Amino acid sequence: MSQEEKEKEQEQNIAPETNEEPKVDSEHAKHERKRRHERHRDESAQKVQEMGEKLAEMNDKYVRLYSEYENYRKRTNMEKADLIMNGGKEMIKAVLPVVDDMERALQAMDDSEGAKEGITLIYNKLMTILSQKGLKPIEAKGQKFDENLHEAVTQFPATEESQKGCVVDVVEKGYYLNEKVLRYAKVVVAI
């Protein structure tokens, strides 16, 4: 037998058995596929919506956290600046009685003494250093009484109408430290 004959015989013996019916798309199968497709589309849309909501929530949290951090940073920077500006407040406050004593000593001394010149030099040097650190005296005598700057120690009857409500004498000087009241001026007010 020739090769061709052998192949034909094998093909006849091995003929595939096909019990399958030709594929026919029934209405039921089409409907089922359409339903699965719609369900899959709905699930996908729902997942996209959930992801969008999660993204919006996370973005909101991020914006809030960033805002809180910025507020914290600004607040701490302001506190640091205030600490730097007013860091020596307690020290300067402790030195003010010495300044008061020096002023009284200068007023009590005679002009003829050489010690007055030395004390004046020391006083001026001390006041220069303190003013460089932000200390400034509160002008009180002759000014209208201001409870935000002055502390009334006593009241005095006014000799003139224009003096009413004004400071006529300063018992103890008041001072600003960097534009904030460090010590209120103790004054006598005309009423």
Secondary structure, 3 states (H helix, E strand, C coil): CCHHHHHHHHHHHCCCCCCCCCCCCCHHHHHHHHHHHHHHHHHHHHHHHHHHHHHHHHHHHHHHHHHHHHHHHHHHHHHHHHHHHHCCHHHHHHHHHHHHHHHHHHHHCCCCCCHHHHHHHHHHHHHHHHHHCCEEEECCCCCECCCCCEEEEEEECCCCHHHCCEEEEEEECEEEECCEEEECEEEEEEC
